[in-house]
Amino acid sequence: MAPERGPVRCRGMHLQTRRLQLRPIEMTDIDEVAALLGNPEVSRYLGDGQPRPRERVELGLRNGRRMWNERGFGPFYAAGDSCFIGIGLLMPIAHTGIDATDLDARGPEIEIGYWIARSAWGQGFATEIGNAVLDWAMGPDGPGLDRLIAVTHPDNAASQRVLEKIGMARVGETDAYYGSTTVLYEYGPA
Ligand SMILES: CC(C)(COP(=O)(O)OP(=O)(O)OC[C@H]1O[C@@H](n2cnc3c(N)ncnc32)[C@H](O)[C@@H]1OP(=O)(O)O)[C@@H](O)C(=O)NCCC(=O)NCCS
């Protein structure tokens, strides 16, 4: 078992890993998330590859809050020693052909993902967040999901490595999501 897995202590929707505290995202996190996704190195393999404008980030946070309110899961904000580390995502995926910002059009499959602050890359944080979110989402303390999927840009080798480290199985390339070619991973029954 990877050292980043470790035991996850859980108080409702607050998760404690070896180095991080995770909690549901809030609208007041907008400055940190906008700075994260405004970094071209972070956005390189996301969506259209361009830094994400603040208005789009705000819409994403609104959708994330709706998920928490209506379905009891959604994006997590992760911090270590009070310092923002990144986001652990749990959202319905956007199939090709829909407007990805339209929450009601997304799904039904639930996607796991992670965005880590550039200064914190290479320290196992995505793996630590991914393990905690996956275990919570599929375990007795969370929403009890029985299947998760993830997609990455074909060139996003670091993300693919993280998905393998958290135990997800590579399915192959697909054009089914986000209007582009991605590599699909899954966890749970196909
Ligand atoms: C991809 C990302 C999440 C990785 O975060 P991280 O905290 O650095 O990841 P970890 O340290 O947990 O693990 C990274 C793994 O990828 C490996 N890796 C890093 N760069 C790599 C590369 N170019 N090629 C192959 N493997 C690579 C690391 O060696 C490590 O594997 P190891 O533990 O076996 O050595 C981070 O770079 C990020 O946020 N990128 C921008 C957003 C993004 O692309 N998110 C994923 C969307 S699908």
The ligand as an SDF file (V2000), in Angstrom:
LIG
                    3D

 48 50  0  0  0  0  0  0  0  0999 V2000
   -1.0230   15.8230  -12.2680 C   0  0  0  0  0  0  0  0  0  0  0  0
   -0.9430   16.3560  -10.8320 C   0  0  0  0  0  0  0  0  0  0  0  0
   -2.3050   16.2480  -10.1980 C   0  0  0  0  0  0  0  0  0  0  0  0
    0.0610   15.4970  -10.0540 C   0  0  0  0  0  0  0  0  0  0  0  0
    0.0940   15.9820   -8.7190 O   0  0  0  0  0  0  0  0  0  0  0  0
    1.2780   15.5820   -7.7240 P   0  0  0  0  0  0  0  0  0  0  0  0
    0.8680   15.9650   -6.3520 O   0  0  0  0  0  0  0  0  0  0  0  0
    2.5650   16.1170   -8.2390 O   0  0  0  0  0  0  0  0  0  0  0  0
    1.2460   13.9780   -7.8870 O   0  0  0  0  0  0  0  0  0  0  0  0
    1.9680   12.8900   -6.9710 P   0  0  0  0  0  0  0  0  0  0  0  0
    3.2140   13.4810   -6.4080 O   0  0  0  0  0  0  0  0  0  0  0  0
    0.9650   12.3230   -6.0230 O   0  0  0  0  0  0  0  0  0  0  0  0
    2.3080   11.7230   -8.0270 O   0  0  0  0  0  0  0  0  0  0  0  0
    2.8190   12.0620   -9.3000 C   0  0  0  0  0  0  0  0  0  0  0  0
    3.3710   10.7880   -9.9410 C   0  0  0  0  0  0  0  0  0  0  0  0
    3.5570   11.0370  -11.3300 O   0  0  0  0  0  0  0  0  0  0  0  0
    4.9220   10.8640  -11.6540 C   0  0  0  0  0  0  0  0  0  0  0  0
    5.2260   11.8420  -12.6850 N   0  0  0  0  0  0  0  0  0  0  0  0
    5.3740   13.1730  -12.5640 C   0  0  0  0  0  0  0  0  0  0  0  0
    5.6360   13.7330  -13.7590 N   0  0  0  0  0  0  0  0  0  0  0  0
    5.6370   12.7150  -14.6550 C   0  0  0  0  0  0  0  0  0  0  0  0
    5.8370   12.6440  -16.0520 C   0  0  0  0  0  0  0  0  0  0  0  0
    6.0750   13.7420  -16.7820 N   0  0  0  0  0  0  0  0  0  0  0  0
    5.7770   11.4330  -16.6400 N   0  0  0  0  0  0  0  0  0  0  0  0
    5.5160   10.3210  -15.9310 C   0  0  0  0  0  0  0  0  0  0  0  0
    5.3130   10.3230  -14.5830 N   0  0  0  0  0  0  0  0  0  0  0  0
    5.3840   11.5140  -13.9800 C   0  0  0  0  0  0  0  0  0  0  0  0
    5.6540   11.0830  -10.3710 C   0  0  0  0  0  0  0  0  0  0  0  0
    6.9450   10.5100  -10.4040 O   0  0  0  0  0  0  0  0  0  0  0  0
    4.7150   10.3900   -9.3880 C   0  0  0  0  0  0  0  0  0  0  0  0
    4.7850    8.9920   -9.4870 O   0  0  0  0  0  0  0  0  0  0  0  0
    5.6960    8.1050   -8.4620 P   0  0  0  0  0  0  0  0  0  0  0  0
    5.1510    8.3530   -7.0860 O   0  0  0  0  0  0  0  0  0  0  0  0
    5.5160    6.7060   -8.9360 O   0  0  0  0  0  0  0  0  0  0  0  0
    7.1110    8.5900   -8.5810 O   0  0  0  0  0  0  0  0  0  0  0  0
   -0.4570   17.8310  -10.8110 C   0  0  0  0  0  0  0  0  0  0  0  0
    0.6830   17.9330  -11.5990 O   0  0  0  0  0  0  0  0  0  0  0  0
   -1.5100   18.8100  -11.2660 C   0  0  0  0  0  0  0  0  0  0  0  0
   -2.3150   19.3030  -10.4800 O   0  0  0  0  0  0  0  0  0  0  0  0
   -1.5160   19.1330  -12.5810 N   0  0  0  0  0  0  0  0  0  0  0  0
   -2.4570   20.1030  -13.1380 C   0  0  0  0  0  0  0  0  0  0  0  0
   -3.9140   19.6640  -13.0510 C   0  0  0  0  0  0  0  0  0  0  0  0
   -4.1160   18.3100  -13.6840 C   0  0  0  0  0  0  0  0  0  0  0  0
   -3.6280   18.0230  -14.7650 O   0  0  0  0  0  0  0  0  0  0  0  0
   -4.8730   17.4770  -12.9780 N   0  0  0  0  0  0  0  0  0  0  0  0
   -5.2380   16.1670  -13.4460 C   0  0  0  0  0  0  0  0  0  0  0  0
   -6.4420   16.3120  -14.3000 C   0  0  0  0  0  0  0  0  0  0  0  0
   -6.9150   14.7900  -15.0200 S   0  0  0  0  0  0  0  0  0  0  0  0
  1  2  1  0
  2  3  1  0
  2  4  1  0
  2 36  1  0
  4  5  1  0
  5  6  1  0
  6  7  2  0
  6  8  1  0
  6  9  1  0
  9 10  1  0
 10 11  2  0
 10 12  1  0
 10 13  1  0
 13 14  1  0
 14 15  1  0
 15 16  1  0
 15 30  1  0
 16 17  1  0
 17 18  1  0
 17 28  1  0
 18 19  1  0
 18 27  1  0
 19 20  2  0
 20 21  1  0
 21 22  1  0
 21 27  2  0
 22 23  1  0
 22 24  2  0
 24 25  1  0
 25 26  2  0
 26 27  1  0
 28 29  1  0
 28 30  1  0
 30 31  1  0
 31 32  1  0
 32 33  2  0
 32 34  1  0
 32 35  1  0
 36 37  1  0
 36 38  1  0
 38 39  2  0
 38 40  1  0
 40 41  1  0
 41 42  1  0
 42 43  1  0
 43 44  2  0
 43 45  1  0
 45 46  1  0
 46 47  1  0
 47 48  1  0
M  END
$$$$
